[in-house]
Amino acid sequence: MLKSLARFSLPLLALLAMNGARAEDCADTSFSGVAASACVGARPNNINGATAETDFLATTFGGSWTFVGSTDSTGFGPFSSNPSGATSGTLNFDSAVSGRIVIGLKAANQHSFYYFDLTAPVTSLSFDTTAGIATNVRGNPQNLSHAILYAGSPLPVPEPASWALLAAGLGVIGAIARRRV
């Protein structure tokens, strides 16, 4: 019985290896019109605007972050519709957004974050595929569950005194290095 099981399991394992899911790379999803400056993912589990998510964004992209809303909220949050159930689509905003934002996209049981530093207001962002978030065992993109919008605070600009202190420190390090040569 054990030999019989082994004989059938080996071809099955080979078939699964050929069609197996791969680790997703958030860069497999791109946006038209405005490109994301950076992305992180795919990461496991749901996204819902929890404090752990905004803390993660602060660590990853700097500054502080605020959960604005989700497409699966009542009234679609800051979005005018929910493109869920598709592997590509357009996120339309109720009003134009600008500045530092992150779009979180969730498909299957994974999510990815996309960072934008928008110098001009935009009213929509279109994504080409959910392949950068979740794929099935055959490598096919999974349908979008929902999208989340996070707004970031502006990053602080160093004061002239900070630049002077940095220059002085580099000068001291250079002088020490020169004496050792």
Disulfide bonds with the S-S distance in Angstrom:
Cys26-Cys39 2.06
